[in-house]
Amino acid sequence: MKLQSYCGIIFFCYFIVIGLASQNDDDHTDSSIYKKKKKPNPSIPLEEDHINMELECTHLQHKPCSSLPYPCISCQKMNDSCIYGNQTIATCNANVHCQGETSFGKNLTCRYCYQTEFWEYKCMKKTCISDASPPSYYKTNCTVNRDVLCLGRRQFLKKLRCNWTGGHRWSTALILSVTLGGFGVDRFYLGHWQEGIGKLFSFGGLGVWTLIDVLLISIRYLGPADGSLYL
């Protein structure tokens, strides 16, 4: 009877913590959606971008003008009638004080920014619930790197593969590991049932195993048993 009561208390606490964590995540999601619906002031981003550009380019004033990256330079005369993949020359001007001629030519590979290689741009990564075969994709905003010259807009939409997740939340796993990790609840939540039973009957390895799992989950080294990603 004592063992049954003991197990009942553990699982009762487990479901309470999961419910609280899920409620917090839902509240955070709702607030983020609400913020997205607000109409932003268009003048504020422009002022912030201008200030950031000035601060970013100020410490490059001692460098040759021809070595400055974007947005410290502006290249107006780009030949958009060139042959794709061929080398051409773009006429550029420095936007800040620098060493040497402020007007210069830079080598340019004839291609639009959305045609650059994957290591030449950065995208806003998203995680979506999908284990479909073939895998699904989502559209996101990408920005080409500062040292890359290309035709067209430097920001573009890109279709990326959807990361597979089974719905496990990293915040929930970490909360369970800190609060009920000594009973193996974090391992049960992630699907590691054998290790969870081992932690339950060894009281978290007398505390050592519990501390190790808290560390592994906090750095995302320990994830769901099915190999999926955290939400």
Disulfide bonds with the S-S distance in Angstrom:
Cys57-Cys72 2.08
Cys65-Cys98 1.82
Cys75-Cys92 1.92
Cys82-Cys110 1.91
Cys113-Cys150 1.94
Cys123-Cys142 1.89
Cys128-Cys162 1.61
